């Protein structure tokens, strides 16, 4: 192969690589946009605590796709709770859910 053919071959390979990178970027950005659109909104409500309720039992009922442990941690934050001992039947607890 002479040098002109080698140069054309290399340019062709470079063009193919650039096109693949651009196409891959477009595909990735579409997937990211679709994932962001699919993200569910968080809604808040309050529930009345019943005797025997714990953060874990409540989280088990409302956690959705989130892990129960993460949901419990978030319940502690939004309700300013250190441990389950503060849960008293008849009081209200703020919870969240996804719609």
N, C-alpha and C positions, 0 to 999 in steps of 0.2 A: 504494500500500500504506500502510495506516495503521501507526502506531508499535507497536501490539499484535502485528500480524502479523509485523513486522520482528523484534521481540523474540523471538517464538516460533520464527521461522526461524533466528535466530542461536543460540538455545539448542539447537535440533535439530542444527545444524552442530557445535556444541561437543560434544554428546553423541556424535555420530558420530566425531569426532576422538579423543575420550577412549577410546571403545571400540576404535578402530583401534590406538591406542598400547598399550592393555592386551593386545589380541590379538597384536600384534607382539611384545611382551615375552614372552608365553607361548611363542610359536613359537621365538623366539631362545633362551630358557632351555632348552627341550626339545632344541634342536640342540646346545647346549653340553653338556648332560647326556649326550646320545648320543655325542658326540665323546669325552668323558671316559671313558665306559664302553668305547668301542672302543679306547682307548689300550692298547697292548700292554705286558706286563711285560717288564722287562729281566732276562735270566739271564746268569750269568757261568760261564765254564769256562776251562780252560787248554789250550793246544795246544803240541805239541813243534815247535820251529822246525826247518826243513829247510834245507839248503844252498841259497842263492839267494833265500830268503824275504825280503820287504821289508814294511814296514807297508802300503804301497800294494797289494801283491798279496794280503795277508791281508785288508785292508779290502774289496777287490773281491769277495772270496769271502763275506764275512759282513755287509756293510753294510745289507742289507735295504732299507727305504724311505729310509734316511738317506743323505746324500751321502757319497761316498767320502772327500772331504776332511774332513768333519766327523767321520767315523768314525776316520780316522787321527789327528786331533787328540785325540779322546777316548782312543784307545789309548795315545798318548803320555802323557796325564795319568795314567791308571790304572796304567801300567807304569813311570812315572818315566823316560821315554826322551826324550833330547834329539834324537837322529838315528838313522838306520838302522844306523849303524856298530856299535851296541851289540847288534845281533841276531846271535846265535851259534848255529849248528846244534847241536841237542841240548838246548838250554835251553828253558824254557817261557815262554810269553807268555799273560797273561790277556786274554781277549777277551770280548765280550758278544754276545748275540743276542736276538731277540724271538721269543716263542712265542705 
